[in-house]
């Protein structure tokens, strides 16, 4: 019989943000309204990834106003770099992140918490793509690309959906994330899948961006993602080889001492 979790003991929430001055205050306020209903203790982290607008200033003002809000500021490192900083900054075992562009409803996190008793990751997948057909075609193409080149599992419905709840042990046991760009979600999920972590998938609504500019379909971002796929393939192969050699050396030493 499964146990239905109403509230987590503690939860870290972070928002990777690049030039989100028009959205960041609203998304933080939405989080502060929802989080008391899903966690006994919580924190909100804004990861400012080298924004050129007023994102940092607004986030710092919010951190002074609300004691549960803090800011992690860094030079621009890309989406993957922002996620890695958020994971590093989080102090609680359960970590949730979503985009800072108000394209998701944070209240849907309640459905995710209910799945944490039996899973290490709870992954959102978009029931609709608010950006339209172009982004849907691009997403399907990249999914096929990842499957062919990296052996990415077929049963993960939406690789790069920015709505994920993850237990810290997944990050500890799968090793450091290598990607700084858009391939970071592919890397994280592929490592978790290969390590046999349990996961659930839940559909979430996706809304049109009202303020600011999306960069996901930018040609430079797409080309970098393609390059990063080859780099990730090589890095993961090298990492697995080194792990295998280390395990072999340990076994040989153990046999010798016996």
Helices and strands as residue ranges (DSSP letters): E 8-17, H 24-35, E 39-49, H 55-65, E 69-74, H 78-89, E 94-98, G 106-108, H 109-113, E 121-126, H 133-150, E 163-167, H 168-174, H 184-194, E 199-204, H 219-257
